[in-house]
């Protein structure tokens, strides 16, 4: 006997739980007009920065049937990646690099997609259905769908918050070509709390429920290529890949649990990585250290740029040799960040000596631009 839609929904939910998903919700494969309007406003104001892929496929984000015309229902799934300790603690250790919780170990795309494919195969075999699986690699608005499916709600920081898992859920979606009963949408439980907005080091939230990615440290350290604007460097502190401040401060994390999945537990070498050691990474060493990690995708140039800025913010004169090494890096973006770090760490006399030495021994116009009296390097890379 063919299962009724409600029965199918519960069978899928049960199988998803067996496959290791911590949150499961169901929604129709459409989004309200208000969601499309918010996305349009975000893009029209340029708040996506250089993430042009958000703009080029905006219509598919807003209207899921433009991505896959056969979509009728969406299964929204979450995997808990709760950290073992407070992510804000590392910010006090200025000579170590702070890496976002999600990048402490394996790339979550690989882990979650493997489970999504297993669930998809089971659904296809069980019901003879067609489907698509997505995990942050296609124009799917996972957070609005997760809210609609009852998995959580988008907080004032625009990230998803769960009553059960707090801030720490990786999301995935399965689009189905048949209708299933939807779960009740989750309501907003932020109340009057503004902790996520108030803690942001770079004031990246123009208003509650609005984000300007161009000011966000996660965007700047991961997505943004080239030099980081001077106005944000000091605020970055020791954050060298991403930022968890607005997530970590959420009061709903009191209900969060440490991740069960071992692949999401922090590797020892990434819990408090020494900035001086990271500054010594050549391309081969960078690839070895971050094999299987999402950090590898951003590349050595952006990562060492971030490390240099963190060194400049450390106030640790013992890191001077690391700065000197980075001043001679082959990458102009890294060299430029190292100049900024040197100006933060060294005396004016030392800066003068270094400047004269570099200009006397090198002809590269990029090097000359780095050592201008203005102290900036925004013009270093064209």
C-alpha positions as CSV (number, residue, x, y, z in Angstrom):
1,X,0.0,0.0,0.0
2,X,1.3,3.5,-0.9
3,X,2.0,5.6,2.1
4,X,-0.1,8.7,2.7
5,X,1.7,12.1,2.5
6,X,1.7,12.5,6.3
7,X,3.1,9.0,6.8
8,X,5.8,9.6,4.2
9,X,6.8,12.7,6.0
10,X,7.3,10.9,9.2
11,X,9.1,8.0,7.5
12,X,11.6,10.5,6.0
13,X,12.0,12.2,9.3
14,X,12.8,8.9,11.0
15,X,15.3,8.0,8.3
16,X,17.0,11.4,8.5
17,X,17.4,11.0,12.2
18,X,19.0,7.6,11.7
19,X,21.5,9.1,9.2
20,X,22.7,11.5,11.8
21,X,20.6,14.7,11.2
22,X,19.8,16.5,14.4
23,X,17.0,18.7,13.1
24,X,14.4,17.8,10.4
25,X,11.6,20.0,9.1
26,X,9.3,20.1,6.1
27,X,8.1,23.1,4.0
28,X,6.5,23.8,0.6
29,X,9.0,24.7,-2.1
30,X,8.1,28.3,-2.3
31,X,9.2,31.4,-0.4
32,X,7.1,34.5,0.5
33,X,7.5,37.7,-1.5
34,X,8.9,39.4,1.6
35,X,12.0,37.1,1.4
36,X,12.6,38.1,-2.3
37,X,12.2,41.8,-1.4
38,X,14.8,41.6,1.4
39,X,17.2,39.9,-0.9
40,X,16.7,42.5,-3.6
41,X,17.2,45.3,-1.1
42,X,20.4,43.6,0.2
43,X,21.8,43.4,-3.4
44,X,20.6,46.8,-4.5
45,X,22.5,48.4,-1.6
46,X,25.7,46.5,-2.5
47,X,25.8,44.8,0.8
48,X,26.9,41.5,-0.7
49,X,30.3,43.1,-1.5
50,X,32.2,41.1,-4.2
51,X,30.0,38.0,-3.9
52,X,28.7,38.5,-7.4
53,X,27.3,34.9,-7.5
54,X,24.6,36.1,-5.1
55,X,23.5,38.6,-7.7
56,X,23.8,36.6,-10.8
57,X,21.5,33.8,-9.5
58,X,19.2,36.0,-7.3
59,X,16.1,34.9,-9.2
60,X,16.7,31.3,-8.5
61,X,17.3,32.1,-4.8
62,X,14.0,34.0,-4.5
63,X,12.0,31.5,-6.6
64,X,13.0,27.9,-6.1
65,X,11.1,26.6,-9.1
66,X,13.4,28.7,-11.3
67,X,16.2,26.5,-9.9
68,X,14.2,23.3,-10.3
69,X,10.7,23.5,-11.8
70,X,9.7,20.1,-10.4
71,X,10.2,21.2,-6.8
72,X,7.1,20.7,-4.6
73,X,8.4,20.1,-1.1
74,X,11.6,20.8,0.8
75,X,13.1,18.8,3.6
76,X,15.3,21.1,5.7
77,X,18.0,19.3,7.7
78,X,20.4,20.4,10.3
79,X,23.6,18.8,11.8
80,X,24.8,20.1,15.2
81,X,28.4,21.4,15.3
82,X,28.3,22.8,18.8
83,X,31.8,23.6,20.1
84,X,33.5,22.1,23.1
85,X,34.2,25.5,24.6
86,X,33.2,29.2,24.3
87,X,34.6,30.5,21.0
88,X,35.1,33.9,22.6
89,X,37.9,32.6,24.9
90,X,40.5,32.5,22.1
91,X,40.1,36.3,21.5
92,X,42.0,36.9,24.7
93,X,45.1,35.1,23.5
94,X,46.5,37.7,21.2
95,X,49.4,35.7,19.9
96,X,47.2,32.8,18.8
97,X,44.9,32.8,15.8
98,X,41.1,32.6,16.2
99,X,39.5,30.3,13.6
100,X,35.7,30.1,13.3
101,X,34.2,27.0,14.9
102,X,32.9,25.6,11.6
103,X,36.5,25.4,10.2
104,X,38.2,23.7,13.1
105,X,38.2,20.3,11.4
106,X,36.7,18.7,8.3
107,X,34.8,20.6,5.6
108,X,31.2,20.4,6.6
109,X,30.1,20.4,3.0
110,X,31.6,16.9,2.5
111,X,30.2,15.5,5.7
112,X,26.7,16.9,5.3
113,X,26.4,16.1,1.6
114,X,27.3,12.5,2.2
115,X,24.3,12.2,4.6
116,X,22.1,14.1,2.2
117,X,22.9,11.8,-0.7
118,X,22.2,8.7,1.5
119,X,18.8,10.2,2.5
120,X,18.2,11.0,-1.2
121,X,18.9,7.5,-2.3
122,X,16.6,6.1,0.3
123,X,13.7,8.5,-0.7
124,X,14.2,7.7,-4.4
125,X,14.2,4.0,-3.8
126,X,11.3,4.0,-1.4
127,X,8.9,6.3,-3.2
128,X,10.3,6.4,-6.8
129,X,10.8,10.1,-6.5
130,X,13.0,12.6,-8.2
131,X,14.9,15.0,-6.0
132,X,17.8,17.4,-5.6
133,X,20.2,17.8,-2.6
134,X,21.9,21.0,-1.7
135,X,24.4,22.1,1.0
136,X,25.4,25.7,0.6
137,X,26.7,25.1,-2.9
138,X,23.6,26.3,-4.9
139,X,21.3,29.3,-4.9
140,X,19.1,28.0,-2.1
141,X,18.0,30.3,0.7
142,X,18.6,27.7,3.5
143,X,17.8,30.0,6.4
144,X,14.4,31.2,5.3
145,X,13.5,27.6,4.4
146,X,14.7,26.4,7.7
147,X,12.5,29.0,9.5
148,X,9.5,28.0,7.3
149,X,10.1,24.3,8.1
150,X,10.3,24.9,11.9
151,X,14.0,24.2,12.3
152,X,14.8,27.6,13.8
153,X,14.4,31.3,13.1
154,X,16.6,34.0,11.6
155,X,17.8,36.1,14.5
156,X,18.6,39.8,14.5
157,X,22.1,38.9,13.2
158,X,20.4,37.1,10.2
159,X,21.8,33.7,11.2
160,X,19.6,30.8,12.2
161,X,18.9,30.2,15.8
162,X,17.4,27.0,17.2
163,X,15.7,26.5,20.6
164,X,17.4,23.1,20.8
165,X,20.8,23.7,19.2
166,X,21.4,27.5,19.6
167,X,23.6,28.9,16.9
168,X,25.3,25.7,15.8
169,X,23.5,24.0,12.9
170,X,24.9,23.2,9.5
171,X,22.0,23.2,7.1
172,X,21.2,21.0,4.1
173,X,18.1,20.7,1.9
174,X,16.4,18.1,-0.2
175,X,14.0,19.3,-2.9
176,X,11.3,16.7,-3.7
177,X,9.0,16.4,-6.7
178,X,6.0,15.5,-4.6
179,X,3.9,17.2,-1.9
180,X,4.3,16.6,1.8
181,X,2.5,18.2,4.7
182,X,4.5,21.2,6.0
183,X,5.6,21.6,9.6
184,X,4.7,24.7,11.5
185,X,7.0,27.6,10.9
186,X,9.2,28.7,13.8
187,X,8.5,32.1,15.3
188,X,11.0,34.7,16.3
189,X,12.2,34.3,19.9
190,X,14.8,37.1,20.0
191,X,12.6,39.3,22.1
192,X,14.4,42.6,23.1
193,X,17.8,41.0,23.2
194,X,20.5,42.8,21.1
195,X,23.6,41.0,22.2
196,X,24.5,39.8,18.7
197,X,24.2,43.4,17.3
198,X,26.2,45.0,20.2
199,X,29.1,42.6,20.2
200,X,30.0,43.0,16.5
201,X,33.5,44.4,16.3
202,X,32.9,46.2,13.0
203,X,29.3,47.3,13.3
204,X,28.2,45.1,10.4
205,X,24.5,45.3,11.3
206,X,22.9,48.5,10.0
207,X,19.7,47.5,11.8
208,X,18.2,44.4,13.5
209,X,17.8,41.6,10.9
210,X,20.1,43.4,8.4
211,X,23.7,42.6,7.5
212,X,26.2,44.5,5.5
213,X,28.7,41.8,4.5
214,X,31.3,44.4,3.5
215,X,31.8,45.2,7.2
216,X,31.6,41.6,8.4
217,X,34.8,39.9,9.6
218,X,33.7,36.6,8.2
219,X,33.3,38.1,4.8
220,X,36.5,40.1,5.0
221,X,38.7,37.2,6.1
222,X,37.2,34.5,3.9
223,X,35.5,35.9,0.8
224,X,37.2,39.2,0.3
225,X,40.2,39.2,-2.0
226,X,43.1,41.7,-1.9
227,X,43.9,44.1,0.9
228,X,41.4,44.5,3.8
229,X,40.3,48.1,4.2
230,X,42.3,49.9,6.9
231,X,39.2,50.8,8.9
232,X,38.6,47.2,9.8
233,X,42.1,45.8,10.5
234,X,42.4,46.8,14.2
235,X,38.9,45.5,14.9
236,X,39.8,42.1,13.5
237,X,42.0,41.4,16.5
238,X,43.3,37.9,16.2
239,X,40.5,36.6,14.0
240,X,42.3,34.9,11.1
241,X,39.4,33.0,9.5
242,X,35.8,33.9,10.1
243,X,34.2,35.4,13.3
244,X,31.8,33.7,15.7
245,X,31.1,36.6,18.0
246,X,27.4,37.2,17.1
247,X,26.8,33.4,17.2
248,X,28.6,32.7,20.4
249,X,27.0,35.5,22.5
250,X,23.4,34.3,21.8
251,X,21.6,33.3,25.0
252,X,19.9,30.4,23.3
253,X,23.3,28.6,23.3
254,X,22.6,27.6,26.9
255,X,20.6,24.7,25.3
256,X,23.4,23.8,22.8
257,X,25.3,20.5,23.1
258,X,28.8,19.6,21.8
259,X,28.7,18.0,18.4
260,X,28.4,14.2,18.2
261,X,30.2,14.1,14.9
262,X,34.0,13.6,15.4
263,X,34.7,15.4,12.1
264,X,33.5,18.6,13.7
265,X,35.6,18.4,16.9
266,X,38.4,20.9,16.8
267,X,41.8,19.5,15.8
268,X,44.4,20.2,18.4
269,X,46.6,22.2,16.1
270,X,43.7,24.5,15.2
271,X,42.4,25.3,18.7
272,X,45.0,27.9,19.5
273,X,47.4,28.0,16.5
274,X,50.4,30.2,17.2
275,X,50.6,33.2,14.8
276,X,54.4,32.9,14.5
277,X,54.1,29.4,13.3
278,X,51.3,30.1,10.8
279,X,53.4,33.0,9.4
280,X,56.0,30.4,8.3
281,X,53.6,28.4,6.1
282,X,54.7,28.2,2.5
283,X,52.1,27.0,-0.1
284,X,52.9,23.3,0.4
285,X,52.8,23.5,4.2
286,X,49.5,25.5,4.0
287,X,47.9,22.8,1.8
288,X,49.1,20.0,4.1
289,X,47.9,21.7,7.3
290,X,44.5,22.5,5.9
291,X,43.9,19.4,3.8
292,X,40.2,18.5,3.9
293,X,39.5,21.9,5.6
294,X,37.3,24.7,4.3
295,X,40.3,27.0,5.0
296,X,42.2,25.5,2.1
297,X,39.6,26.9,-0.4
298,X,40.4,30.5,0.5
299,X,44.1,30.0,-0.3
300,X,47.3,30.9,1.3
301,X,47.3,34.6,0.2
302,X,44.1,35.5,2.1
303,X,45.0,33.4,5.1
304,X,48.5,34.8,5.5
305,X,47.2,38.3,5.0
306,X,44.8,37.7,7.9
307,X,47.7,36.2,10.0
308,X,49.8,39.3,9.3
309,X,47.0,41.6,10.5
310,X,46.5,39.5,13.6
311,X,50.2,39.8,14.3
312,X,50.0,43.6,14.0
313,X,47.1,43.5,16.5
314,X,48.9,41.2,19.0
315,X,51.2,43.8,20.6
316,X,53.7,40.9,20.9
317,X,57.2,42.0,20.0
318,X,58.4,38.4,20.0
319,X,56.5,38.1,16.7
320,X,58.9,40.6,15.0
321,X,60.8,37.8,13.1
322,X,57.5,36.6,11.7
323,X,56.7,40.1,10.4
324,X,60.1,40.4,8.8
325,X,59.6,37.1,7.0
326,X,56.3,38.2,5.7
327,X,57.7,41.5,4.4
328,X,59.7,39.4,1.9
329,X,56.8,37.2,0.8
330,X,56.3,36.7,-2.9
331,X,52.6,37.7,-2.5
332,X,52.1,41.5,-2.6
333,X,48.9,41.2,-0.5
334,X,50.8,39.4,2.2
335,X,53.6,41.9,2.0
336,X,51.2,44.8,2.3
337,X,49.6,43.3,5.4
338,X,53.0,42.8,6.9
339,X,53.9,46.5,6.4
340,X,50.8,47.4,8.4
341,X,51.8,44.9,11.1
342,X,55.3,46.3,11.2
343,X,54.0,49.8,11.8
344,X,52.0,48.4,14.7
345,X,54.8,46.5,16.3
346,X,58.0,48.4,15.6
347,X,59.4,51.8,16.7
348,X,59.6,54.6,14.1
349,X,63.4,54.1,14.1
350,X,63.1,50.5,13.2
351,X,60.4,51.3,10.6
352,X,62.8,53.8,9.0
353,X,65.6,51.3,8.8
354,X,63.4,48.6,7.3
355,X,61.9,51.1,4.8
356,X,65.3,52.2,3.6
357,X,66.6,48.7,3.4
358,X,63.6,47.5,1.3
359,X,63.7,50.5,-1.0
360,X,67.5,50.3,-1.5
361,X,67.4,46.6,-2.4
362,X,64.2,46.3,-4.4
363,X,62.9,47.9,-7.5
364,X,59.4,46.5,-7.4
365,X,56.9,49.4,-7.4
366,X,54.6,47.4,-5.3
367,X,57.2,47.4,-2.5
368,X,57.6,51.1,-2.8
369,X,53.9,51.6,-2.5
370,X,53.8,49.6,0.7
371,X,56.2,51.9,2.4
372,X,54.5,55.2,1.7
373,X,54.3,57.8,4.5
374,X,50.5,57.3,4.5
375,X,51.1,53.9,6.0
376,X,48.4,52.2,3.9
377,X,48.5,49.5,1.3
378,X,45.1,49.9,-0.2
379,X,46.9,50.8,-3.5
380,X,49.4,48.0,-3.3
381,X,47.4,45.6,-5.6
382,X,45.6,46.9,-8.6
